[in-house]
Amino acid sequence: MDEQPETVPEPAGGLDRRAELSEFLRTRRARLKPEDVGLPDFGRHRRVPGLRREELAQLAGVSVAYYTRLEQGNGRNVSAEVLDSIARALRLNGAEHAHLMHLAKPKQHRKKQAVRTQQVRGPLRQLLDMMDGFPAYVSGRRSDILAWNRMAAAVFGDWSELAPQDRNWARLVFLKPEYRDLFVEWDQKASDMVSYLRMDAGCHPDDPRLSALVGELSVKSEEFRQLWATHDVKEKGYGVKRIRHPLVGEMTLNFESFRLPDDSEQSLITYHAEPGSPSAEALRLLASWGADATRAGTGASSR
């Protein structure tokens, strides 16, 4: 299927890394209570949610002044060892730890260049076409949808009918009403999408298109704006999605995400149903209908 060409004008600007670091640390600290980390709680009214800065600094083994500078966004001279200690004190998971490292100790980038076009290799496209029995697609930076097979179009809608810039999961989830109906647990799907974008923003804060996408969604969606403010991060992985398809009804599909070895910014995502299950039979029906399923499904989901 079509690849998304990156021909739109490049917007200026990017995300403020210092502000991102400050807000990330503040929100992680706010979610912890003294009893969560083994500190006494004397029952006094606390002026801030969660741990105080001095309590977090004590747990991490650093001075309050040092931690305060870091939470104010100044991570230029902080060591990896100190960041590890702070991550342990904050009870960060693997994705959050990596996000903290990206924000506090960014890689040195060369002079700003034009945004690289996201290309999908020919053999990978062939592989997608050969996966004829189950949905599969390739996702890139900013959760752009770069390539997909016939079954992905039958389940999720015919993305070839969208403008290239609209082939993006965040835009679909937050701005297309039919996707609220498609995902049974839409709230979880929305939360996941924002967490993926946050992770991407930590790795590429200077990406002007990511900044423009976040700005657009923040203006157009109150739900996105609220989720973005939580600063939650997550890596794409595996799990279960319940799909409410307009032709075959509800399906429970397992998904797996595989990061490509030659381009870590691209992932192959596949969906499958438990053998012998009603969901497997629903996928078989969609596969047998071929292009008719895609056309009918797209029409039904748009009503």
Residue frames as qw, qx, qy, qz and C-alpha x, y, z in Angstrom:
[[0.000, 0.887, 0.461, 0.000, 0.00, 0.00, 0.00],
 [0.269, 0.852, -0.031, 0.448, 0.95, 3.67, -0.18],
 [0.597, -0.207, -0.329, 0.702, 3.86, 5.08, 1.74],
 [0.094, -0.937, -0.279, 0.185, 3.45, 8.48, 3.35],
 [0.566, 0.438, 0.009, 0.698, 5.55, 11.02, 1.45],
 [0.367, -0.676, -0.288, 0.571, 6.91, 13.84, 3.56],
 [0.369, 0.398, 0.349, 0.764, 6.30, 16.72, 1.18],
 [0.193, -0.904, -0.371, -0.088, 4.46, 19.13, 3.45],
 [0.206, 0.769, -0.265, 0.543, 6.28, 22.38, 4.34],
 [0.625, -0.141, -0.593, 0.488, 8.46, 22.02, 7.40],
 [0.318, -0.899, -0.191, -0.232, 7.19, 24.06, 10.36],
 [0.275, 0.592, -0.487, 0.580, 9.62, 25.90, 12.55],
 [0.459, -0.557, 0.392, -0.570, 10.42, 25.26, 16.18],
 [0.588, 0.023, -0.804, 0.086, 10.44, 22.27, 18.49],
 [0.668, -0.653, -0.345, -0.088, 9.68, 21.24, 22.04],
 [0.085, -0.809, 0.413, -0.410, 11.45, 22.95, 24.93],
 [0.721, 0.064, -0.664, 0.187, 13.69, 20.23, 26.34],
 [0.121, 0.187, -0.599, 0.769, 14.27, 22.05, 29.65],
 [0.564, -0.135, 0.145, -0.802, 10.55, 22.49, 30.20],
 [0.838, 0.015, -0.467, -0.281, 9.97, 18.83, 29.27],
 [0.533, 0.126, -0.711, 0.442, 12.57, 17.68, 31.81],
 [0.133, -0.183, 0.456, -0.861, 11.15, 19.93, 34.52],
 [0.698, -0.084, -0.012, -0.711, 7.55, 18.83, 34.03],
 [0.788, 0.072, -0.604, -0.093, 8.47, 15.16, 33.71],
 [0.369, 0.109, -0.722, 0.575, 10.33, 15.13, 37.04],
 [0.304, -0.133, 0.338, -0.881, 7.63, 17.16, 38.75],
 [0.781, -0.050, -0.199, -0.590, 4.81, 14.85, 37.61],
 [0.723, 0.064, -0.679, 0.112, 6.77, 11.70, 38.54],
 [0.167, 0.127, -0.645, 0.735, 7.46, 13.12, 42.02],
 [0.465, -0.135, 0.128, -0.865, 3.81, 14.15, 42.45],
 [0.796, -0.071, -0.438, -0.412, 2.53, 10.61, 41.99],
 [0.593, 0.030, -0.720, 0.359, 4.55, 9.21, 44.93],
 [0.549, -0.752, -0.055, -0.361, 3.43, 9.32, 48.56],
 [0.148, -0.682, 0.654, -0.292, 5.80, 9.04, 51.54],
 [0.769, -0.189, 0.556, -0.253, 4.46, 5.60, 52.42],
 [0.867, 0.489, -0.048, -0.087, 5.18, 4.42, 48.86],
 [0.577, 0.608, -0.430, 0.335, 8.91, 4.87, 49.41],
 [0.742, -0.234, -0.511, 0.365, 9.22, 3.99, 53.07],
 [0.154, 0.296, -0.267, 0.904, 9.22, 7.52, 54.49],
 [0.083, -0.447, -0.748, 0.484, 7.15, 8.44, 57.57],
 [0.101, -0.533, -0.393, -0.743, 4.01, 10.48, 57.01],
 [0.144, -0.124, -0.625, 0.757, 3.23, 12.53, 60.08],
 [0.035, 0.653, 0.756, -0.032, -0.26, 13.36, 58.88],
 [0.059, -0.577, -0.089, 0.810, 0.39, 17.05, 58.39],
 [0.565, 0.760, 0.269, -0.176, -1.25, 18.87, 55.53],
 [0.588, -0.130, 0.441, 0.666, 1.10, 18.78, 52.56],
 [0.212, 0.704, -0.008, -0.677, 1.20, 21.83, 50.32],
 [0.355, 0.476, -0.622, -0.510, 2.22, 19.80, 47.27],
 [0.957, 0.042, 0.011, -0.286, 0.92, 16.49, 45.93],
 [0.904, 0.245, -0.272, 0.222, 3.30, 13.59, 46.37],
 [0.751, -0.294, -0.163, 0.568, 6.84, 13.83, 47.71],
 [0.063, -0.970, 0.078, 0.222, 8.57, 17.08, 48.55],
 [0.576, 0.719, -0.358, 0.151, 11.79, 17.92, 46.73],
 [0.154, -0.663, 0.664, -0.309, 13.84, 17.44, 49.89],
 [0.815, -0.131, 0.508, -0.245, 12.33, 13.98, 50.40],
 [0.873, 0.488, 0.018, 0.016, 13.16, 12.95, 46.85],
 [0.302, 0.783, -0.487, 0.243, 16.69, 14.33, 47.17],
 [0.501, -0.507, 0.637, -0.295, 17.15, 12.33, 50.38],
 [0.914, 0.116, 0.366, -0.134, 16.05, 9.12, 48.67],
 [0.761, 0.627, -0.073, 0.149, 18.35, 9.75, 45.69],
 [0.770, -0.365, 0.013, 0.523, 21.34, 10.70, 47.87],
 [0.401, 0.422, 0.145, 0.800, 21.83, 14.17, 46.39],
 [0.099, -0.247, -0.357, 0.895, 21.53, 17.66, 47.84],
 [0.267, 0.716, 0.579, -0.285, 18.22, 19.49, 47.69],
 [0.112, 0.768, -0.188, -0.602, 19.85, 22.33, 45.74],
 [0.117, -0.274, 0.823, 0.483, 21.25, 19.86, 43.19],
 [0.222, 0.395, 0.888, 0.084, 17.91, 18.15, 42.67],
 [0.189, 0.782, 0.350, -0.480, 16.10, 21.48, 42.51],
 [0.061, 0.602, -0.454, -0.654, 18.37, 22.66, 39.67],
 [0.113, -0.008, 0.926, 0.361, 17.68, 19.43, 37.82],
 [0.184, 0.582, 0.782, -0.129, 13.91, 19.74, 38.28],
 [0.146, 0.794, 0.076, -0.586, 14.16, 23.30, 36.97],
 [0.768, 0.631, 0.102, -0.040, 15.44, 21.81, 33.71],
 [0.139, 0.841, -0.523, 0.005, 19.18, 22.21, 34.18],
 [0.949, -0.169, 0.265, 0.004, 20.61, 18.77, 33.48],
 [0.532, 0.773, -0.345, 0.012, 23.71, 19.74, 31.52],
 [0.179, 0.602, -0.728, 0.274, 26.32, 18.47, 34.00],
 [0.778, -0.289, 0.386, -0.404, 24.42, 15.69, 35.72],
 [0.000, -0.383, 0.911, 0.152, 26.05, 12.25, 35.59],
 [0.635, -0.055, -0.644, -0.422, 24.39, 9.05, 34.44],
 [0.391, -0.104, -0.828, 0.389, 24.93, 7.60, 37.93],
 [0.137, 0.153, 0.420, -0.884, 22.99, 10.44, 39.56],
 [0.558, 0.074, -0.304, -0.769, 20.20, 10.06, 37.02],
 [0.559, -0.062, -0.823, -0.081, 20.07, 6.35, 37.82],
 [0.179, -0.157, -0.725, 0.647, 19.72, 7.17, 41.53],
 [0.333, 0.163, 0.139, -0.918, 16.94, 9.66, 40.84],
 [0.588, 0.037, -0.592, -0.549, 15.19, 7.15, 38.57],
 [0.444, -0.143, -0.862, 0.199, 15.27, 4.56, 41.36],
 [0.003, 0.189, 0.536, -0.823, 13.98, 7.09, 43.90],
 [0.452, 0.197, -0.075, -0.867, 11.12, 8.01, 41.57],
 [0.606, 0.120, 0.770, -0.156, 10.31, 4.33, 40.91],
 [0.464, 0.562, -0.312, -0.610, 10.61, 4.85, 37.14],
 [0.900, 0.163, 0.404, -0.008, 9.97, 1.94, 34.81],
 [0.658, -0.054, 0.456, 0.597, 12.23, 1.14, 31.88],
 [0.329, 0.676, 0.428, 0.502, 10.54, 3.47, 29.40],
 [0.221, -0.965, -0.121, -0.066, 10.45, 6.34, 31.91],
 [0.647, -0.553, 0.263, 0.455, 14.13, 5.81, 32.80],
 [0.566, 0.214, 0.465, 0.646, 15.09, 5.99, 29.13],
 [0.104, 0.858, 0.360, 0.352, 12.94, 9.09, 28.69],
 [0.434, -0.879, 0.019, 0.197, 14.69, 10.79, 31.61],
 [0.647, -0.287, 0.385, 0.593, 18.09, 10.03, 30.08],
 [0.420, 0.527, 0.477, 0.564, 17.00, 11.45, 26.71],
 [0.079, -0.938, -0.254, -0.222, 15.80, 14.66, 28.33],
 [0.504, -0.833, 0.127, 0.191, 18.67, 15.21, 30.78],
 [0.420, -0.500, 0.584, 0.482, 21.59, 14.01, 28.65],
 [0.721, 0.628, 0.145, -0.256, 20.60, 14.52, 25.02],
 [0.773, 0.076, 0.372, 0.508, 22.77, 13.19, 22.25],
 [0.089, -0.603, 0.209, 0.765, 24.76, 15.81, 20.40],
 [0.641, 0.597, 0.481, 0.041, 23.12, 16.49, 17.07],
 [0.445, 0.044, 0.342, 0.826, 24.77, 17.91, 14.04],
 [0.140, 0.217, -0.045, -0.965, 23.63, 21.18, 12.54],
 [0.571, 0.385, 0.534, -0.491, 19.92, 21.07, 11.84],
 [0.057, -0.101, 0.781, 0.614, 19.10, 19.33, 8.58],
 [0.581, -0.012, -0.294, -0.759, 15.94, 18.86, 6.55],
 [0.727, -0.131, 0.537, -0.408, 13.57, 16.24, 7.94],
 [0.042, -0.260, 0.908, 0.326, 14.49, 12.87, 6.47],
 [0.707, 0.056, -0.306, -0.635, 11.85, 11.18, 4.33],
 [0.602, -0.216, 0.719, -0.271, 10.63, 7.97, 5.94],
 [0.545, 0.362, -0.621, -0.432, 11.19, 5.15, 3.47],
 [0.832, -0.144, 0.471, -0.255, 9.92, 1.57, 3.71],
 [0.146, -0.412, 0.819, 0.371, 12.18, -1.01, 2.09],
 [0.608, 0.204, -0.487, -0.593, 10.82, -2.92, -0.92],
 [0.423, 0.023, -0.904, 0.049, 11.31, -6.38, 0.65],
 [0.079, 0.166, 0.699, -0.691, 9.41, -5.23, 3.74],
 [0.530, 0.241, -0.044, -0.812, 6.51, -4.14, 1.53],
 [0.576, 0.145, -0.736, -0.324, 6.57, -7.59, -0.07],
 [0.198, -0.046, -0.893, 0.403, 6.47, -9.17, 3.37],
 [0.335, 0.193, 0.389, -0.836, 3.42, -7.08, 4.28],
 [0.627, 0.230, -0.338, -0.663, 1.62, -8.26, 1.14],
 [0.498, 0.111, -0.859, -0.044, 2.47, -11.88, 1.95],
 [0.037, 0.113, 0.777, -0.618, 0.87, -11.52, 5.40],
 [0.299, -0.211, -0.526, -0.768, -2.50, -12.00, 3.78],
 [0.487, -0.430, -0.755, -0.085, -4.36, -13.59, 6.69],
 [0.435, -0.692, -0.426, 0.388, -3.89, -10.94, 9.35],
 [0.131, 0.977, 0.071, 0.150, -3.53, -7.15, 9.61],
 [0.710, -0.300, 0.038, 0.636, -0.02, -5.69, 9.55],
 [0.275, 0.929, 0.085, 0.234, 1.45, -2.25, 8.99],
 [0.637, 0.051, -0.202, 0.742, 4.67, -0.24, 9.43],
 [0.219, -0.949, -0.225, -0.004, 4.66, 2.75, 11.77],
 [0.597, 0.362, -0.157, 0.698, 7.36, 5.42, 11.83],
 [0.217, -0.023, -0.339, 0.915, 8.22, 8.67, 13.59],
 [0.316, 0.012, 0.148, -0.937, 5.33, 10.50, 15.26],
 [0.490, 0.230, 0.799, -0.260, 3.23, 7.29, 14.81],
 [0.456, 0.481, -0.334, -0.670, 2.94, 7.98, 11.07],
 [0.829, 0.156, 0.530, -0.091, 1.46, 5.04, 9.14],
 [0.026, -0.610, 0.569, 0.551, 3.95, 4.33, 6.35],
 [0.414, 0.187, -0.774, -0.441, 2.80, 1.08, 4.72],
 [0.592, -0.040, 0.607, -0.528, 0.11, -1.55, 5.32],
 [0.051, 0.004, 0.939, 0.340, -1.42, -4.69, 3.87],
 [0.366, -0.295, -0.580, -0.665, -4.90, -5.50, 2.58],
 [0.516, -0.476, -0.706, 0.092, -6.09, -6.91, 5.92],
 [0.263, -0.295, -0.344, 0.851, -5.03, -3.79, 7.82],
 [0.195, -0.048, -0.268, -0.942, -7.21, -1.77, 5.44],
 [0.490, -0.351, -0.707, -0.369, -10.10, -4.20, 5.97],
 [0.506, -0.471, -0.624, 0.363, -9.88, -3.92, 9.77],
 [0.305, -0.485, -0.240, 0.784, -8.85, -0.29, 10.34],
 [0.336, 0.855, 0.212, -0.334, -10.14, 1.45, 7.20],
 [0.744, 0.452, 0.217, 0.442, -8.65, 2.28, 3.82],
 [0.385, -0.704, 0.024, 0.597, -5.82, 4.68, 4.68],
 [0.419, 0.101, 0.497, 0.753, -5.07, 5.20, 0.98],
 [0.037, 0.764, 0.529, 0.367, -8.19, 7.40, 0.85],
 [0.378, -0.853, -0.167, 0.318, -6.67, 9.80, 3.40],
 [0.294, 0.904, -0.250, 0.186, -4.36, 12.70, 2.67],
 [0.715, 0.249, -0.516, 0.400, -0.75, 11.69, 3.42],
 [0.042, 0.410, -0.491, 0.768, -0.47, 13.97, 6.46],
 [0.691, -0.308, 0.132, -0.641, -3.61, 12.36, 7.94],
 [0.890, 0.031, -0.454, 0.001, -2.11, 8.87, 7.93],
 [0.155, 0.411, -0.622, 0.648, -1.09, 9.27, 11.53],
 [0.437, -0.359, -0.819, 0.095, -2.42, 7.28, 14.47],
 [0.139, -0.326, -0.471, 0.808, -2.68, 10.24, 16.82],
 [0.277, 0.111, -0.201, -0.933, -4.74, 12.25, 14.33],
 [0.475, -0.179, -0.755, -0.416, -6.98, 9.25, 13.64],
 [0.389, -0.334, -0.791, 0.334, -7.59, 8.45, 17.30],
 [0.123, -0.435, -0.416, 0.789, -8.29, 12.00, 18.48],
 [0.195, 0.357, -0.138, -0.903, -9.76, 13.68, 15.40],
 [0.403, 0.006, -0.720, -0.565, -11.71, 10.94, 13.56],
 [0.632, -0.213, 0.331, -0.668, -15.01, 10.05, 15.30],
 [0.898, 0.118, -0.317, -0.281, -15.21, 6.63, 13.64],
 [0.528, 0.311, -0.708, 0.351, -12.09, 5.50, 15.51],
 [0.344, -0.285, 0.544, -0.710, -13.86, 6.11, 18.82],
 [0.874, 0.037, 0.080, -0.479, -16.33, 3.46, 17.69],
 [0.751, 0.395, -0.529, -0.011, -13.66, 1.17, 16.27],
 [0.353, 0.253, -0.756, 0.490, -11.71, 0.73, 19.53],
 [0.583, -0.578, -0.557, -0.128, -13.82, -0.71, 22.34],
 [0.570, -0.642, -0.197, 0.474, -11.37, 0.63, 24.94],
 [0.407, 0.788, 0.094, 0.452, -10.84, 3.96, 23.20],
 [0.349, -0.917, 0.156, -0.111, -9.60, 5.63, 26.38],
 [0.778, -0.404, 0.381, 0.295, -6.73, 3.15, 26.67],
 [0.690, 0.430, 0.324, 0.484, -5.85, 3.51, 22.98],
 [0.108, 0.935, 0.043, 0.335, -5.80, 7.30, 23.36],
 [0.548, -0.791, 0.269, 0.044, -3.59, 7.10, 26.46],
 [0.834, -0.083, 0.379, 0.392, -1.18, 4.75, 24.68],
 [0.546, 0.673, 0.225, 0.446, -0.90, 7.06, 21.67],
 [0.108, -0.959, 0.118, -0.236, 0.01, 10.07, 23.82],
 [0.718, -0.580, 0.355, 0.149, 2.55, 8.00, 25.75],
 [0.799, 0.218, 0.338, 0.446, 4.20, 6.92, 22.49],
 [0.314, 0.844, 0.098, 0.423, 4.35, 10.52, 21.29],
 [0.422, -0.880, 0.206, -0.068, 5.90, 11.59, 24.61],
 [0.821, -0.274, 0.378, 0.329, 8.59, 8.94, 24.20],
 [0.631, 0.522, 0.295, 0.492, 9.24, 10.15, 20.65],
 [0.007, 0.960, 0.018, 0.280, 9.41, 13.75, 21.86],
 [0.625, -0.714, 0.277, 0.151, 12.11, 12.84, 24.38],
 [0.764, -0.025, 0.437, 0.474, 14.24, 11.30, 21.64],
 [0.371, 0.357, 0.415, 0.751, 13.57, 14.03, 19.05],
 [0.086, -0.725, -0.437, 0.526, 12.61, 17.29, 20.81],
 [0.047, -0.489, 0.274, 0.827, 13.85, 19.31, 17.83],
 [0.210, 0.293, 0.837, 0.413, 11.45, 17.61, 15.39],
 [0.195, 0.112, 0.018, -0.974, 9.33, 20.52, 14.07],
 [0.508, -0.148, -0.614, -0.586, 6.64, 18.23, 12.67],
 [0.456, -0.328, -0.786, 0.259, 6.19, 16.52, 16.01],
 [0.092, -0.259, -0.362, 0.891, 5.90, 19.93, 17.66],
 [0.339, 0.022, -0.301, -0.891, 3.32, 20.99, 15.06],
 [0.514, -0.236, -0.784, -0.257, 1.35, 17.75, 15.57],
 [0.336, -0.348, -0.690, 0.539, 1.27, 18.23, 19.34],
 [0.064, 0.198, 0.121, -0.971, 0.17, 21.84, 18.88],
 [0.421, -0.084, -0.531, -0.731, -2.60, 20.90, 16.46],
 [0.525, -0.311, -0.791, -0.044, -3.96, 18.11, 18.68],
 [0.243, -0.276, -0.554, 0.747, -3.75, 20.30, 21.79],
 [0.225, 0.112, -0.054, -0.966, -5.92, 22.92, 20.08],
 [0.545, -0.030, -0.534, -0.646, -8.44, 20.48, 18.61],
 [0.735, -0.256, -0.621, -0.088, -8.79, 17.92, 21.41],
 [0.438, -0.701, 0.292, -0.481, -9.32, 18.59, 25.10],
 [0.966, -0.240, 0.091, -0.032, -8.71, 14.90, 25.81],
 [0.783, 0.363, -0.164, 0.478, -5.33, 15.02, 24.11],
 [0.053, 0.741, -0.260, 0.616, -4.41, 18.18, 26.01],
 [0.693, -0.587, 0.236, -0.345, -5.20, 16.54, 29.35],
 [0.985, -0.051, 0.057, 0.152, -3.30, 13.34, 28.55],
 [0.595, 0.582, -0.197, 0.519, -0.27, 15.27, 27.25],
 [0.203, -0.775, 0.285, -0.527, -0.05, 17.13, 30.56],
 [0.895, -0.423, 0.101, -0.103, 0.42, 13.85, 32.48],
 [0.120, 0.758, -0.640, -0.043, 3.88, 13.30, 30.90],
 [0.844, -0.133, 0.513, -0.085, 3.36, 9.52, 30.84],
 [0.311, 0.602, -0.642, -0.359, 5.67, 7.61, 28.48],
 [0.847, -0.011, 0.511, -0.146, 5.50, 4.10, 27.04],
 [0.037, -0.383, 0.781, 0.492, 7.34, 1.98, 24.48],
 [0.778, 0.186, -0.272, -0.535, 5.39, 0.16, 21.78],
 [0.254, -0.328, 0.898, -0.148, 5.20, -3.49, 22.75],
 [0.293, -0.146, -0.889, -0.320, 2.49, -6.14, 22.71],
 [0.293, 0.103, 0.571, -0.760, -0.98, -6.62, 24.08],
 [0.167, 0.444, 0.873, 0.110, -4.64, -7.09, 23.22],
 [0.197, 0.138, -0.062, -0.969, -7.03, -4.77, 21.42],
 [0.331, 0.468, 0.802, -0.168, -10.78, -5.16, 21.15],
 [0.033, 0.096, -0.435, -0.895, -12.08, -3.94, 17.80],
 [0.449, 0.495, 0.597, -0.444, -15.73, -3.15, 17.08],
 [0.149, -0.101, 0.655, 0.733, -15.87, -3.73, 13.32],
 [0.488, 0.261, 0.072, -0.830, -18.90, -2.46, 11.36],
 [0.653, 0.224, -0.552, -0.468, -19.19, -5.68, 9.32],
 [0.670, 0.008, -0.740, 0.053, -18.18, -8.59, 11.56],
 [0.649, -0.710, -0.210, -0.175, -18.81, -7.18, 15.02],
 [0.366, -0.836, 0.395, -0.105, -16.44, -7.23, 17.98],
 [0.870, 0.275, -0.345, 0.220, -13.03, -8.91, 17.64],
 [0.580, -0.764, 0.265, 0.101, -10.34, -9.54, 20.24],
 [0.768, 0.564, -0.186, 0.240, -6.94, -9.31, 18.56],
 [0.716, -0.530, 0.111, 0.441, -3.44, -9.80, 19.94],
 [0.453, 0.874, -0.119, 0.133, -0.85, -7.35, 18.66],
 [0.791, -0.313, 0.118, 0.512, 2.96, -7.52, 18.52],
 [0.221, 0.966, -0.119, -0.059, 5.36, -4.67, 17.73],
 [0.864, -0.067, 0.174, 0.468, 8.78, -5.36, 16.19],
 [0.025, -0.901, 0.199, 0.384, 11.33, -2.55, 15.92],
 [0.834, 0.542, -0.051, 0.093, 13.18, -2.85, 12.60],
 [0.795, -0.359, 0.094, 0.480, 16.90, -3.65, 12.90],
 [0.524, 0.225, 0.249, 0.783, 18.00, -1.25, 10.15],
 [0.083, -0.481, -0.106, -0.866, 15.79, 1.67, 11.25],
 [0.220, -0.236, -0.788, 0.525, 14.96, 1.93, 14.94],
 [0.247, 0.184, 0.168, -0.937, 12.40, 4.63, 14.21],
 [0.633, 0.058, -0.436, -0.637, 10.20, 2.17, 12.32],
 [0.396, -0.112, 0.844, -0.344, 8.17, -0.72, 13.75],
 [0.414, -0.068, -0.762, -0.494, 6.25, -3.57, 12.18],
 [0.437, -0.051, 0.577, -0.688, 2.95, -4.12, 14.00],
 [0.357, -0.050, -0.851, -0.383, 0.94, -7.29, 13.48],
 [0.587, -0.128, 0.367, -0.710, -2.47, -8.41, 14.75],
 [0.411, 0.031, -0.878, -0.242, -3.81, -11.95, 15.08],
 [0.713, -0.340, 0.070, -0.609, -6.65, -13.78, 16.78],
 [0.468, -0.299, 0.808, -0.197, -6.58, -16.91, 18.93],
 [0.246, 0.106, -0.854, -0.447, -6.91, -19.97, 16.63],
 [0.229, -0.349, -0.906, -0.069, -10.45, -21.35, 16.53],
 [0.013, -0.429, -0.497, 0.754, -11.93, -18.27, 18.22],
 [0.331, 0.796, 0.500, -0.079, -14.89, -16.21, 16.90],
 [0.010, -0.875, 0.198, 0.443, -12.37, -13.42, 16.23],
 [0.323, -0.297, 0.763, 0.474, -10.31, -15.74, 14.04],
 [0.374, 0.487, 0.771, 0.169, -13.45, -16.59, 12.08],
 [0.159, 0.915, 0.223, -0.295, -14.21, -12.87, 11.72],
 [0.144, -0.680, 0.495, 0.521, -10.73, -12.24, 10.29],
 [0.386, 0.042, 0.848, 0.360, -11.20, -15.16, 7.90],
 [0.334, 0.735, 0.589, -0.043, -14.47, -13.64, 6.67],
 [0.049, 0.909, -0.085, -0.405, -12.83, -10.25, 6.14],
 [0.280, -0.444, 0.699, 0.486, -9.99, -11.91, 4.23],
 [0.405, 0.301, 0.830, 0.239, -12.42, -13.78, 1.99],
 [0.265, 0.862, 0.402, -0.161, -14.31, -10.58, 1.14],
 [0.610, 0.162, 0.221, 0.744, -11.10, -8.87, 0.05],
 [0.129, 0.134, 0.091, 0.978, -11.48, -5.37, -1.36],
 [0.378, -0.568, -0.519, -0.515, -15.24, -5.51, -0.79],
 [0.600, -0.569, -0.466, 0.314, -14.61, -5.70, 2.96],
 [0.397, -0.167, -0.071, 0.900, -12.39, -2.63, 2.80],
 [0.091, -0.303, -0.342, -0.885, -14.89, -0.59, 0.81],
 [0.520, -0.581, -0.541, -0.315, -17.89, -1.69, 2.89],
 [0.612, -0.455, -0.421, 0.491, -16.04, -1.31, 6.18],
 [0.268, -0.020, -0.008, 0.963, -14.87, 2.19, 5.32],
 [0.252, -0.408, -0.406, -0.778, -18.37, 3.21, 4.31],
 [0.604, -0.566, -0.556, -0.076, -19.96, 1.74, 7.42],
 [0.570, -0.375, -0.342, 0.646, -17.44, 3.30, 9.80],
 [0.161, 0.113, 0.101, 0.975, -17.97, 6.72, 8.24],
 [0.325, -0.571, -0.530, -0.536, -21.70, 6.75, 8.91]]
